[in-house]
Amino acid sequence: MTARSWHRWQDWAALVIGVLTLLSPIVVSTDATALWTLIVFGVLIAATALWSLAQPGSVASEYVHAVLGVLLFISPWVLGYSDLGGASWTSWVAGVLTVAVGLAALPAANAEHRGLAGQH
């Protein structure tokens, strides 16, 4: 059994979340910190989603999604832009959704990883 890449809905969702986070400073008020936080996390989430899509047996990529989501969620408080409503809500919602899709993909990633490991 070979892993079929580019098929898991959770990874496509993570890609969309990453791109929307990356582009969100176009429509929400930001300062320099919020702007770069949203851009960097958007790029990282999208890149990790592409990694997951290309290598569906990669369990690590799903854990990276979860960690990035948690970091994005806490960033308004840690980096001091919680007073910017749009940027904060973008961070909170995108963070929670990123954690959710990362954790939701874990069972499928584990199954594909075990299937690939059995081939060696």
Backbone as a chain_set.jsonl record, in Angstrom:
{"seq": "MTARSWHRWQDWAALVIGVLTLLSPIVVSTDATALWTLIVFGVLIAATALWSLAQPGSVASEYVHAVLGVLLFISPWVLGYSDLGGASWTSWVAGVLTVAVGLAALPAANAEHRGLAGQH", "coords": {"N": [[0.839, -1.191, 0.0], [0.689, 2.119, -0.972], [1.177, 5.465, 0.098], [-1.178, 7.918, -0.613], [-0.692, 10.975, -1.875], [-1.617, 14.455, -1.446], [-4.348, 14.431, -0.732], [-5.678, 14.574, 1.764], [-8.205, 16.113, 3.583], [-7.858, 17.668, 5.87], [-5.296, 18.709, 5.664], [-5.5, 20.265, 3.385], [-7.285, 22.126, 4.427], [-5.635, 23.279, 6.383], [-3.785, 24.503, 4.706], [-5.389, 26.462, 3.479], [-6.072, 27.953, 5.778], [-3.528, 28.885, 6.497], [-2.86, 30.488, 4.237], [-4.947, 32.393, 4.331], [-4.388, 33.555, 6.814], [-1.894, 34.647, 6.277], [-2.625, 36.553, 4.36], [-4.357, 38.168, 5.778], [-3.534, 40.693, 6.973], [-4.172, 42.53, 5.026], [-6.812, 43.201, 5.332], [-7.324, 43.572, 8.04], [-6.698, 45.661, 10.898], [-3.4, 46.35, 11.833], [-0.312, 46.478, 13.689], [3.248, 46.863, 13.387], [4.287, 44.563, 14.64], [2.083, 42.761, 14.802], [1.503, 42.549, 12.08], [3.821, 41.264, 10.976], [3.806, 38.944, 12.493], [1.416, 37.665, 11.695], [1.986, 37.304, 8.976], [4.339, 35.694, 9.028], [3.5, 33.411, 10.541], [1.392, 32.615, 8.885], [2.762, 31.872, 6.53], [4.361, 29.793, 7.567], [2.411, 27.945, 8.462], [1.093, 27.372, 6.036], [3.255, 26.299, 4.574], [3.85, 24.046, 6.104], [1.491, 22.678, 5.73], [1.693, 22.067, 3.011], [3.867, 20.338, 3.165], [2.659, 18.26, 4.631], [0.692, 17.504, 2.807], [2.243, 16.599, 0.645], [3.673, 14.529, 1.799], [1.954, 12.323, 3.117], [2.3, 10.413, 5.1], [3.727, 11.584, 7.075], [3.908, 12.081, 10.324], [5.016, 13.924, 12.0], [4.622, 16.426, 10.774], [1.969, 16.986, 11.313], [1.966, 17.312, 14.056], [3.542, 19.588, 14.111], [1.767, 21.392, 12.953], [-0.098, 21.596, 15.079], [1.49, 22.723, 17.124], [2.263, 25.164, 15.928], [-0.271, 26.308, 15.711], [-0.969, 26.667, 18.438], [1.049, 28.478, 19.203], [0.415, 30.64, 17.511], [-2.105, 31.251, 18.531], [-1.529, 32.217, 21.143], [0.026, 34.402, 20.576], [-1.039, 37.152, 20.374], [-1.113, 38.025, 23.056], [1.456, 37.44, 24.024], [3.127, 38.845, 22.273], [2.085, 41.346, 22.399], [-0.098, 42.565, 20.959], [-2.77, 42.417, 21.573], [-4.657, 44.399, 21.833], [-5.438, 45.083, 19.331], [-8.122, 44.385, 17.676], [-8.936, 43.0, 15.203], [-6.562, 41.75, 14.283], [-5.941, 40.248, 16.539], [-8.209, 38.546, 16.808], [-7.999, 37.182, 14.403], [-5.619, 35.783, 14.867], [-6.407, 34.198, 17.072], [-8.634, 32.673, 16.113], [-7.557, 31.46, 13.767], [-5.455, 30.121, 14.986], [-6.747, 28.256, 16.719], [-8.182, 26.764, 14.796], [-6.056, 25.733, 13.293], [-4.764, 24.077, 15.159], [-6.877, 22.274, 15.544], [-7.258, 21.055, 12.951], [-4.752, 19.934, 12.605], [-4.597, 18.065, 14.728], [-6.815, 16.514, 14.048], [-5.938, 15.28, 11.756], [-4.045, 13.522, 12.624], [-4.719, 10.685, 13.244], [-5.079, 9.6, 10.612], [-2.593, 10.203, 9.462], [-0.906, 8.704, 11.118], [-1.826, 6.114, 10.489], [-1.155, 5.945, 7.761], [1.577, 6.247, 7.986], [2.277, 3.926, 9.406], [1.516, 2.084, 7.449], [3.361, 2.694, 5.433], [5.727, 2.109, 6.793], [5.516, -0.609, 7.015], [6.194, -1.474, 4.505], [8.909, -1.495, 4.247]], "CA": [[0.0, 0.0, 0.0], [1.45, 3.362, -1.006], [0.432, 6.626, 0.568], [-1.69, 8.772, -1.682], [-0.464, 12.348, -1.456], [-2.49, 15.542, -1.884], [-5.745, 14.029, -0.643], [-6.289, 14.691, 3.092], [-8.929, 17.387, 3.696], [-7.324, 18.466, 6.973], [-4.113, 19.413, 5.189], [-5.998, 21.327, 2.51], [-7.824, 23.153, 5.323], [-4.494, 23.982, 6.97], [-3.232, 25.367, 3.656], [-6.291, 27.619, 3.369], [-5.9, 28.743, 6.998], [-2.24, 29.563, 6.383], [-2.933, 31.546, 3.214], [-5.815, 33.459, 4.835], [-3.646, 34.244, 7.871], [-0.871, 35.425, 5.578], [-3.242, 37.682, 3.656], [-5.256, 38.916, 6.658], [-3.199, 42.101, 7.207], [-4.775, 43.379, 3.992], [-8.157, 43.607, 5.734], [-7.435, 43.868, 9.474], [-5.742, 46.65, 11.397], [-2.24, 45.754, 12.475], [0.897, 47.272, 13.861], [4.359, 46.124, 12.771], [4.409, 43.243, 15.262], [0.966, 41.915, 14.357], [1.677, 42.337, 10.645], [4.837, 40.244, 10.722], [3.376, 37.697, 13.131], [0.43, 37.035, 10.82], [2.657, 36.879, 7.742], [5.249, 34.568, 9.295], [2.733, 32.212, 10.886], [0.666, 32.183, 7.689], [3.705, 31.164, 5.655], [4.754, 28.532, 8.22], [1.273, 27.014, 8.441], [0.902, 26.943, 4.64], [4.383, 25.442, 4.195], [3.675, 22.769, 6.793], [0.381, 22.003, 5.057], [2.236, 21.498, 1.775], [4.662, 19.189, 3.61], [1.713, 17.196, 4.972], [0.041, 17.041, 1.58], [3.207, 15.885, -0.18], [4.095, 13.325, 2.512], [0.839, 12.049, 4.025], [2.717, 9.555, 6.194], [4.523, 12.362, 8.02], [3.196, 12.39, 11.563], [5.645, 15.126, 12.565], [4.031, 17.641, 10.208], [0.695, 17.25, 11.99], [2.326, 17.885, 15.355], [4.007, 20.956, 13.852], [0.54, 22.192, 12.823], [-0.659, 21.848, 16.407], [2.372, 23.66, 17.833], [2.113, 26.48, 15.288], [-1.58, 26.829, 16.094], [-0.89, 27.147, 19.822], [1.881, 29.691, 19.213], [-0.358, 31.718, 16.895], [-3.179, 31.603, 19.455], [-1.028, 33.013, 22.279], [0.849, 35.518, 20.112], [-1.496, 38.514, 20.705], [-0.739, 38.362, 24.43], [2.913, 37.369, 24.188], [3.781, 39.871, 21.461], [1.532, 42.641, 22.758], [-1.052, 43.215, 20.06], [-4.131, 42.003, 21.926], [-5.546, 45.555, 21.718], [-5.848, 45.178, 17.924], [-9.174, 43.377, 17.587], [-8.913, 42.163, 13.996], [-5.349, 40.921, 14.276], [-6.062, 39.287, 17.644], [-9.205, 37.525, 16.472], [-7.417, 36.352, 13.344], [-4.67, 34.881, 15.527], [-7.119, 33.242, 17.92], [-9.436, 31.75, 15.295], [-6.652, 30.661, 12.928], [-4.706, 29.245, 15.884], [-7.61, 27.144, 17.134], [-8.463, 25.93, 13.629], [-4.829, 25.032, 12.926], [-4.624, 22.97, 16.123], [-7.946, 21.296, 15.292], [-7.01, 20.256, 11.743], [-3.547, 19.14, 12.838], [-4.946, 16.909, 15.567], [-7.768, 15.682, 13.311], [-5.209, 14.521, 10.739], [-3.107, 12.574, 13.244], [-5.022, 9.257, 13.035], [-4.818, 9.224, 9.22], [-1.141, 10.255, 9.253], [-0.35, 7.533, 11.796], [-2.182, 4.922, 9.709], [-0.341, 5.933, 6.541], [2.96, 6.041, 8.405], [2.396, 2.482, 9.684], [1.454, 1.387, 6.167], [4.631, 2.892, 4.759], [6.754, 1.411, 7.562], [5.369, -2.034, 6.724], [6.739, -1.756, 3.186], [10.386, -1.53, 4.285]], "C": [[0.879, 1.247, 0.0], [0.564, 4.506, -0.551], [0.04, 7.485, -0.632], [-1.555, 10.219, -1.227], [-1.531, 13.285, -2.03], [-3.974, 15.199, -1.755], [-6.414, 14.324, 0.701], [-6.905, 16.078, 3.281], [-8.347, 18.272, 4.79], [-6.111, 19.287, 6.522], [-4.482, 20.513, 4.196], [-6.568, 22.472, 3.353], [-6.696, 23.952, 5.956], [-3.851, 24.92, 5.952], [-4.079, 26.626, 3.502], [-6.133, 28.536, 4.588], [-4.591, 29.532, 6.927], [-2.275, 30.719, 5.398], [-3.806, 32.705, 3.705], [-5.138, 34.247, 5.957], [-2.587, 35.154, 7.262], [-1.444, 36.688, 4.94], [-4.086, 38.583, 4.559], [-4.837, 40.359, 6.938], [-3.735, 43.063, 6.14], [-6.102, 43.955, 4.484], [-8.323, 43.896, 7.222], [-6.38, 44.887, 9.873], [-4.619, 45.943, 12.139], [-1.24, 46.843, 12.84], [2.017, 46.413, 13.27], [4.467, 44.709, 13.334], [3.319, 42.304, 14.783], [1.106, 41.575, 12.878], [2.645, 41.19, 10.386], [4.481, 38.908, 11.363], [2.408, 36.959, 12.221], [1.07, 36.534, 9.526], [3.511, 35.641, 7.994], [4.48, 33.297, 9.644], [1.928, 31.714, 9.693], [1.546, 31.385, 6.75], [4.08, 29.811, 6.262], [3.631, 27.501, 8.194], [1.039, 26.488, 7.03], [2.019, 25.996, 4.206], [4.263, 24.066, 4.849], [2.524, 21.976, 6.177], [0.853, 21.364, 3.749], [3.097, 20.272, 2.078], [3.739, 18.002, 3.902], [1.03, 16.625, 3.73], [0.982, 16.197, 0.727], [3.643, 14.567, 0.453], [3.037, 12.961, 3.547], [1.185, 11.118, 5.18], [3.55, 10.277, 7.24], [3.672, 12.75, 9.229], [3.729, 13.688, 12.154], [4.997, 16.404, 12.047], [2.713, 17.996, 10.887], [0.941, 17.815, 13.389], [2.82, 19.323, 15.2], [2.805, 21.881, 13.66], [0.002, 22.579, 14.194], [0.182, 22.862, 17.175], [2.261, 25.066, 17.243], [0.78, 27.117, 15.659], [-1.586, 27.382, 17.504], [-0.085, 28.438, 19.888], [1.142, 30.879, 18.599], [-1.458, 32.184, 17.842], [-2.68, 32.507, 20.587], [-0.269, 34.264, 21.849], [0.285, 36.911, 20.41], [-1.092, 38.943, 22.121], [0.769, 38.431, 24.586], [3.606, 38.514, 23.459], [3.143, 41.247, 21.598], [0.629, 43.316, 21.747], [-2.495, 42.805, 20.34], [-5.129, 43.16, 21.88], [-6.028, 45.778, 20.282], [-6.84, 44.048, 17.643], [-9.081, 42.452, 16.388], [-7.727, 41.227, 13.962], [-5.429, 39.856, 15.37], [-7.035, 38.177, 17.297], [-8.717, 36.624, 15.345], [-6.464, 35.336, 13.953], [-5.39, 33.808, 16.332], [-7.878, 32.213, 17.094], [-8.528, 30.861, 14.443], [-5.844, 29.697, 13.788], [-5.512, 28.025, 16.296], [-7.883, 26.21, 15.958], [-7.235, 25.133, 13.202], [-4.571, 23.859, 13.861], [-5.639, 21.877, 15.802], [-7.657, 20.441, 14.061], [-5.746, 19.416, 11.889], [-3.847, 17.893, 13.643], [-5.917, 15.964, 14.856], [-7.066, 14.815, 12.267], [-4.289, 13.46, 11.337], [-3.468, 11.104, 13.032], [-4.718, 8.789, 11.603], [-3.316, 9.214, 8.932], [-0.466, 9.056, 9.907], [-0.622, 6.262, 11.004], [-1.327, 4.833, 8.445], [1.122, 5.7, 6.863], [3.209, 4.55, 8.691], [2.363, 1.677, 8.389], [2.749, 1.506, 5.394], [5.755, 2.136, 5.462], [6.706, -0.095, 7.281], [5.956, -2.431, 5.388], [8.25, -1.971, 3.221], [10.884, -2.87, 4.704]], "O": [[1.723, 1.41, 0.881], [-0.644, 4.51, -0.788], [0.839, 7.73, -1.535], [-2.234, 10.64, -0.291], [-2.244, 12.941, -2.973], [-4.777, 15.629, -2.582], [-7.643, 14.321, 0.762], [-6.219, 17.092, 3.155], [-8.341, 19.496, 4.656], [-5.93, 20.426, 6.954], [-3.85, 21.569, 4.17], [-6.361, 23.643, 3.037], [-6.787, 25.176, 6.056], [-3.418, 26.016, 6.307], [-3.543, 27.73, 3.405], [-6.068, 29.757, 4.442], [-4.559, 30.716, 7.263], [-1.777, 31.806, 5.691], [-3.45, 33.869, 3.519], [-5.294, 35.465, 6.043], [-2.415, 36.296, 7.689], [-0.827, 37.753, 4.977], [-4.489, 39.665, 4.133], [-5.715, 41.201, 7.13], [-3.745, 44.277, 6.346], [-6.479, 45.063, 4.104], [-9.362, 44.416, 7.63], [-5.31, 44.966, 9.268], [-4.855, 45.058, 12.961], [-1.318, 47.973, 12.359], [1.751, 45.349, 12.711], [4.712, 43.761, 12.587], [3.602, 41.17, 14.397], [0.856, 40.44, 12.472], [2.32, 40.252, 9.658], [4.821, 37.853, 10.827], [2.56, 35.758, 11.998], [0.728, 35.456, 9.04], [3.418, 34.657, 7.261], [4.771, 32.228, 9.108], [1.795, 30.504, 9.507], [1.135, 30.346, 6.233], [4.113, 28.801, 5.559], [3.871, 26.322, 7.933], [0.812, 25.292, 6.843], [1.755, 24.994, 3.541], [4.542, 23.046, 4.219], [2.576, 20.748, 6.11], [0.455, 20.246, 3.422], [3.063, 19.286, 1.342], [4.006, 16.88, 3.473], [0.819, 15.417, 3.622], [0.566, 15.193, 0.151], [3.945, 13.603, -0.251], [3.203, 13.259, 4.73], [0.43, 11.042, 6.149], [4.029, 9.656, 8.189], [2.824, 13.639, 9.149], [2.974, 14.463, 12.742], [4.838, 17.365, 12.8], [2.378, 19.173, 11.021], [0.209, 18.691, 13.848], [2.553, 20.173, 16.049], [2.808, 23.015, 14.139], [-0.314, 23.742, 14.442], [-0.364, 23.765, 17.809], [2.175, 26.047, 17.983], [0.708, 28.323, 15.895], [-2.145, 28.451, 17.749], [-0.491, 29.389, 20.556], [1.232, 31.997, 19.106], [-1.718, 33.383, 17.946], [-3.359, 33.469, 20.946], [0.047, 35.107, 22.689], [1.079, 37.81, 20.686], [-0.766, 40.109, 22.344], [1.3, 39.356, 25.2], [4.566, 39.088, 23.973], [3.605, 42.209, 20.985], [0.598, 44.545, 21.686], [-3.34, 42.843, 19.446], [-6.336, 42.922, 21.888], [-6.932, 46.58, 20.051], [-6.448, 42.906, 17.404], [-9.142, 41.233, 16.546], [-7.868, 40.045, 13.648], [-5.038, 38.708, 15.159], [-6.725, 36.998, 17.471], [-8.999, 35.426, 15.342], [-6.497, 34.158, 13.595], [-5.019, 32.635, 16.275], [-7.775, 31.013, 17.348], [-8.712, 29.645, 14.402], [-5.574, 28.573, 13.366], [-5.024, 26.897, 16.23], [-7.822, 24.99, 16.111], [-7.359, 23.979, 12.791], [-4.203, 22.773, 13.414], [-5.301, 20.693, 15.789], [-7.796, 19.219, 14.119], [-5.673, 18.309, 11.358], [-3.411, 16.796, 13.293], [-5.848, 14.749, 15.041], [-7.55, 13.734, 11.933], [-3.806, 12.588, 10.616], [-2.588, 10.326, 12.665], [-4.164, 7.707, 11.409], [-2.821, 8.323, 8.242], [0.439, 8.457, 9.327], [0.265, 5.42, 10.864], [-0.833, 3.759, 8.103], [1.831, 5.035, 6.107], [4.221, 3.989, 8.27], [3.098, 0.7, 8.244], [3.195, 0.544, 4.769], [6.637, 1.584, 4.804], [7.735, -0.77, 7.307], [6.197, -3.615, 5.153], [8.806, -2.573, 2.303], [12.094, -3.08, 4.791]]}, "num_chains": 1, "name": "protein.A"}
